[in-house]
Amino acid sequence: MSTTVSAIPLSLPWYDEQEQQRVAQALATRTSGDGPFGRRVEKRLAEWWGAKHVLLTTSCTHALELALLALGIGHGDEVVCPSFTFVSTANAVLRVGARPVFADIEEGTLGLDPADVERCLTPRTRALLPVHYAGIAAPMEALSAIAGRIGAHVVEDAAQAIGSRYRDRAVGTLGDAGCFSFHETKNLSCGEGGALFLADDTVAARAEIIREKGTNRSAFLRGEVDKYTWVMEGSSYVLSDVLAAILDAQLDKAPEIARRRAAIVARYRSELTGWAGENGVRLPQALPDRTGNDHIFYLLFPDGGARNRAMAALKSQGVMATFHYVPLHSSPMGADLHGGRALPVTESVAERLLRLPLHAQLSSDDVGRVTDAVRRCLSA
Ligand SMILES: *Cc1c(COP(=O)(O)O)cnc(C)c1O
């Protein structure tokens, strides 16, 4: 590895004077939550995304918790979710007192496999919690049909999927609740933050109260009640207006961020398709009924050994490529919950998948360095 070139990070947020100016404005106006920036960002997201209700939250993890609480899911209930996901998906279920049940994913979308979800259903199943991995929609039509048949809710973990579409509908508005992340590793970010999209007025009214420590303060701020008070059990999930100010600037940049990410993915595809074919490596499939948001670009190697050799070779070239994920059902915490049932696609994909660097500040030279290193990574 040359000592003069620096390593290419997997992801990097894009912040500049625009974010700084708006943060300064928030500091001079209001720093607590549900303020002018928060309201403005919620309105912009609702209009952009065609969502009825949008609540900014402290994280996607909290948006998931808040969704489950507002939908009344708790003790004795089961929620079917993938094992191939970040820990937050399952933690949110546990935090509201319910039990996560891990189902396998399908190889094409890396989303919940409807056939395996069927095997996980019990009379206690109250919700399905699909994850839109890499910003590619899970098979929502089949999953919604299952949920409809058994009377369960659908909560979308859309943490990675801001800007993605499924059959021309906005991902995150396909179920009862959609949960987004603005963590610094996501396409749009404010450091730590999230949003909850809800369709139902009653559920949204409950969520708004739970988010504000169980008080009707939000209705009070809108002038709908003349004093605010404790009306139900709640917690504190409101995003600070300082962070909402960053999001306001990020929303201005959203089209440019999307354009840059799409251009990088197009180059990865064109420069790696031949190499992938020769080496039995699969690139993410383009699916006619889905428009992704270019959140993650991954390579699926023929086996775990090849993936691990490639990851080490790339690292030695200063390219920070990483795996995703340790499947939750095989983690110390998840194995206890899950029992021994095999999830073959999850186990195989987790061993073989490698993510390439992808962010809005990746230069054309960097993309060239990544693709050069990838084309050499198995012959090293
Ligand atoms: C990033 C991520 C989360 C967690 O988001 P936070 O905003 O950090 O809480 C949850 N689920 C998935 C699939 C994620 O990628």
Ligand as a Chemical Component Dictionary entry (heavy atoms), coordinates in Angstrom:
data_LIG
# 
_chem_comp.id                   LIG 
_chem_comp.type                 NON-POLYMER 
_chem_comp.pdbx_formal_charge   0 
_chem_comp.three_letter_code    LIG 
# 
loop_
_chem_comp_atom.comp_id 
_chem_comp_atom.atom_id 
_chem_comp_atom.alt_atom_id 
_chem_comp_atom.type_symbol 
_chem_comp_atom.charge 
_chem_comp_atom.model_Cartn_x 
_chem_comp_atom.model_Cartn_y 
_chem_comp_atom.model_Cartn_z 
_chem_comp_atom.pdbx_ordinal 
LIG C1 C1 C 0 -29.078 2.374  10.461 1  
LIG C2 C2 C 0 -30.131 1.345  10.694 2  
LIG C3 C3 C 0 -30.953 1.359  11.838 3  
LIG C4 C4 C 0 -30.717 2.274  13.007 4  
LIG O1 O1 O 0 -30.786 3.615  12.751 5  
LIG P1 P1 P 0 -30.456 4.661  13.920 6  
LIG O2 O2 O 0 -30.972 5.946  13.370 7  
LIG O3 O3 O 0 -28.979 4.636  14.100 8  
LIG O4 O4 O 0 -31.180 4.234  15.139 9  
LIG C5 C5 C 0 -31.987 0.444  11.927 10 
LIG N1 N1 N 0 -32.195 -0.463 10.968 11 
LIG C6 C6 C 0 -31.414 -0.541 9.874  12 
LIG C7 C7 C 0 -31.717 -1.565 8.838  13 
LIG C8 C8 C 0 -30.346 0.353  9.711  14 
LIG O5 O5 O 0 -29.568 0.267  8.633  15 
# 
loop_
_chem_comp_bond.comp_id 
_chem_comp_bond.atom_id_1 
_chem_comp_bond.atom_id_2 
_chem_comp_bond.value_order 
_chem_comp_bond.pdbx_ordinal 
LIG C1 C2 SING 1  
LIG C2 C3 SING 2  
LIG C2 C8 DOUB 3  
LIG C3 C4 SING 4  
LIG C3 C5 DOUB 5  
LIG C4 O1 SING 6  
LIG O1 P1 SING 7  
LIG P1 O2 DOUB 8  
LIG P1 O3 SING 9  
LIG P1 O4 SING 10 
LIG C5 N1 SING 11 
LIG N1 C6 DOUB 12 
LIG C6 C7 SING 13 
LIG C6 C8 SING 14 
LIG C8 O5 SING 15 
# 
